[in-house]
């Protein structure tokens, strides 16, 4: 089953909702960066939440999420755009702990709680929109919920979950995003709050194999969800050999000459996808000559 996100309205059009299956997307990140289980849950949850926020944008708009909680995984960086393309990495992907007291992957310990969540939106304007809030739990879902309420003044609930197989591969990943629209009545707010208390965790729902549509129906009931759109999502990096070549050119002729004489070539690795690009001595000489 391919990954995708669904957009819908619930509670007679008073609540905007989304649900996502992100198993393959998170799995690709895990494979590329050789991520260990607890770190996978942290990176996967961040990628899942970022994707749901990004597909609310339009056209070529995109956003970058940074989470820095002071924990052993270091910084988590995720890029996502309105087309459903997402990429992400973390400073230290080889982090794993025993399960926490709730029997779950101890994401808060890996991420840390002494730090911030930042989202920069590139909307094609002169200046990017930037929002930043302190972390409230390090569990990712709660932190995105707090960000939306504090930075964007949208009462929301973000649920994200990642399950990891014994061989470190991703078994399942997904999530939901619930946002109250302006002017919603108190009885609807109460109804949503009660439903969120009653439903299984996101990890349980993705483990049961529920599709994004079935996840929203489980939350709101079949008669109270109006599906609007469906969009495929995937791990997609924007790096290329040309982009890395331009980056090397930007170092200047003296630096390139030093690479030719001392290193006999160059090697560059993309942080986001771990793709390695190799430039031979001849490649560098051509690049050097092009700068004349």
C-alpha positions in Angstrom: 0.0 0.0 0.0 1.4 3.4 -1.0 1.6 6.3 1.4 -1.0 9.1 1.2 -2.8 11.7 3.2 -6.5 12.4 3.2 -8.2 15.7 3.9 -11.7 15.9 5.3 -14.2 17.9 7.4 -15.9 16.5 10.5 -18.6 17.6 12.9 -20.8 19.2 10.3 -17.9 21.1 8.7 -16.7 22.7 11.9 -13.5 20.6 12.2 -10.7 20.3 9.6 -9.1 16.9 9.7 -6.3 14.9 8.0 -4.9 11.4 8.4 -1.8 10.0 6.8 -0.1 6.7 6.1 3.7 7.4 6.1 5.2 3.9 6.5 7.2 3.9 3.2 8.3 7.5 3.7 9.7 6.9 7.2 11.1 3.5 6.1 13.1 5.2 3.3 14.6 7.6 5.8 15.4 4.8 8.2 17.2 2.8 5.5 19.1 5.8 4.1 20.4 6.9 7.5 20.6 3.5 9.2 18.4 4.7 12.1 17.9 2.8 15.3 14.4 2.2 16.8 14.0 5.0 19.3 15.6 7.5 16.9 13.3 6.2 14.1 10.3 7.0 16.2 11.5 10.5 16.7 12.4 11.2 13.1 9.3 9.4 11.7 6.9 11.3 14.0 8.5 14.6 12.9 8.3 13.7 9.2 4.7 12.6 9.5 3.5 15.7 11.3 5.5 18.0 9.0 4.0 16.4 6.0 0.4 16.9 7.2 1.2 20.6 7.8 3.0 21.0 4.5 0.1 19.7 2.3 -2.0 22.5 3.7 0.2 24.9 1.7 -0.2 25.7 -2.0 1.8 25.4 -5.2 5.5 25.4 -4.6 5.2 26.5 -0.9 7.3 24.5 1.5 8.4 24.4 5.2 11.3 23.3 7.3 10.8 21.9 10.8 13.7 21.9 13.3 13.5 20.2 16.7 16.4 20.6 19.1 15.6 19.3 22.5 19.1 18.7 23.9 18.8 14.9 23.8 21.2 12.4 22.3 19.7 12.4 18.8 20.7 16.0 18.4 18.8 18.2 15.9 16.0 16.8 13.8 15.6 18.6 10.5 12.7 17.9 8.1 11.8 19.6 4.8 8.3 19.1 3.4 6.3 20.8 0.6 2.7 21.2 -0.6 3.2 18.4 -3.1 3.6 15.7 -0.4 7.4 15.4 -0.8 9.3 15.1 2.4 12.9 14.5 3.5 14.5 14.5 6.9 17.6 13.6 9.0 18.9 13.9 12.5 22.4 14.6 13.9 22.7 11.2 15.6 20.5 8.5 14.1 22.1 5.6 16.0 20.2 6.1 19.3 18.1 3.5 21.1 16.8 3.0 24.7 14.8 0.4 26.5 11.0 1.0 26.4 9.6 3.6 28.8 7.2 2.9 31.7 4.2 2.9 29.2 5.9 0.1 27.2 6.6 2.5 24.3 9.8 3.7 22.6 11.3 6.4 24.8 11.2 9.3 22.3 11.2 12.0 24.9 14.5 10.7 26.3 16.0 10.6 22.8 14.8 14.0 21.8 15.1 15.8 25.1 12.8 18.3 26.6 15.0 21.3 27.0 14.8 23.0 23.7 12.5 24.2 20.9 10.4 23.3 17.9 10.8 25.8 15.0 8.9 25.9 11.7 10.0 28.1 8.8 7.4 28.5 5.9 8.6 29.5 2.5 5.5 30.9 0.9 7.2 32.6 -2.0 7.1 36.0 -0.3 10.0 38.4 0.4 10.4 37.0 3.9 9.7 33.6 5.3 7.2 33.0 8.1 9.0 31.7 11.2 7.4 30.3 14.4 9.2 28.9 17.4 8.0 27.4 20.6 9.6 25.6 23.6 9.2 21.8 23.6 6.5 20.7 26.1 7.1 16.9 26.1 9.7 15.8 23.5 7.1 13.2 22.3 6.6 15.2 19.0 2.8 15.0 18.7 2.2 17.1 21.8 4.9 19.6 20.7 3.3 20.1 17.3 -0.1 20.5 19.1 1.4 23.2 21.3 3.1 24.9 18.3 -0.2 25.2 16.4 -2.1 26.6 19.4 0.7 29.0 20.5 2.3 30.1 17.2 -0.6 29.9 14.8 -3.5 30.3 17.2 -5.2 27.2 15.9 -6.7 24.8 18.5 -5.4 21.4 17.3 -4.6 17.9 18.1 -1.7 16.1 16.4 -1.3 12.4 16.8 1.7 10.6 15.3 3.0 7.0 15.7 5.8 4.8 14.4 6.2 1.1 14.9 9.6 -0.5 14.4 10.3 -4.2 13.5 13.0 -6.3 15.4 15.4 -5.8 12.4 15.1 -1.9 12.8 12.9 -1.5 9.7 9.7 0.4 9.9 6.6 -1.7 10.5 4.0 1.1 10.3 3.8 4.9 10.6 1.0 7.4 10.4 -0.9 10.0 12.1 -3.8 12.5 12.3 -4.3 16.2 12.5 -7.5 17.7 13.9 -8.1 21.5 13.8 -11.1 23.5 15.1 -12.3 26.1 12.7 -13.2 29.6 13.8 -16.5 30.0 15.6 -16.9 26.4 16.6 -19.4 25.8 19.4 -18.5 24.5 22.8 -20.5 21.3 22.4 -18.4 20.3 19.4 -15.2 21.1 21.2 -16.4 18.8 24.0 -17.4 16.1 21.6 -13.9 16.2 19.9 -12.2 16.1 23.3 -14.2 13.1 24.4 -13.6 11.2 21.2 -9.8 11.7 21.5 -10.0 10.2 25.0 -11.8 7.1 23.8 -9.9 6.2 20.6 -6.8 3.9 20.5 -3.4 5.4 20.2 -2.1 6.2 16.7 0.4 3.4 17.0 -2.4 1.0 17.8 -4.4 2.2 14.8 -1.6 1.9 12.3 -0.6 -1.5 13.8 -4.2 -2.6 13.1 -3.6 -1.6 9.5 -6.2 1.1 9.4 -6.1 3.3 6.3 -6.2 7.1 6.8 -9.9 7.1 5.9 -10.6 4.3 8.5 -8.6 6.2 11.1 -10.8 9.3 10.7 -13.9 7.2 10.8 -12.7 5.5 14.0 -12.3 8.9 15.5 -15.5 10.6 14.3 -17.9 7.9 13.1 -18.7 7.1 9.5 -21.6 9.6 9.2 -19.6 12.5 10.5 -16.7 12.7 8.1 -16.8 14.3 4.7 -13.7 13.4 2.6 -12.4 16.2 0.4 -9.0 15.2 -1.1 -6.4 12.5 -1.3 -2.7 13.2 -2.0 0.2 10.7 -2.4 3.2 11.4 -0.1 6.8 10.1 -0.3 10.4 10.6 0.8 11.9 12.9 -1.9 15.2 14.7 -1.7 16.1 17.7 -3.9 19.8 17.1 -4.0 21.6 16.5 -7.3 25.1 16.2 -8.7 24.7 19.6 -10.3 23.7 21.2 -7.0 26.7 19.7 -5.2 29.0 20.8 -8.1 27.7 24.4 -7.7 28.4 24.2 -4.0 32.0 23.2 -4.7 32.3 26.0 -7.2 31.2 28.4 -4.6 34.2 27.5 -2.5 36.4 29.3 -5.0 39.3 28.5 -7.2 42.0 28.3 -4.5 40.0 25.7 -2.5 39.3 23.6 -5.6 43.0 23.8 -6.6 43.9 22.5 -3.2 41.4 19.6 -3.6 43.0 18.7 -6.9 46.6 18.8 -5.7 46.2 17.3 -2.2 43.0 15.1 -2.4 43.0 14.2 -6.1 39.2 14.5 -6.0 36.3 15.3 -3.7 33.4 13.5 -2.1 30.2 15.2 -0.9 27.3 13.6 1.1 23.8 15.0 1.2 22.7 15.4 4.9 19.0 14.8 4.0 19.3 11.5 2.0 22.8 10.3 2.6 23.5 10.1 -1.1 27.2 10.3 -1.9 28.5 12.3 -4.9 32.1 11.7 -6.0 34.1 14.1 -8.1 37.3 12.9 -9.8 40.4 14.9 -10.3 39.3 15.5 -13.9 35.9 16.7 -12.7 37.5 19.2 -10.5 39.9 20.4 -13.2 36.9 21.0 -15.5 35.1 22.9 -12.7 38.3 24.9 -12.0 38.6 25.8 -15.7 34.9 26.9 -15.9 35.6 29.5 -13.2 38.0 31.4 -15.4 
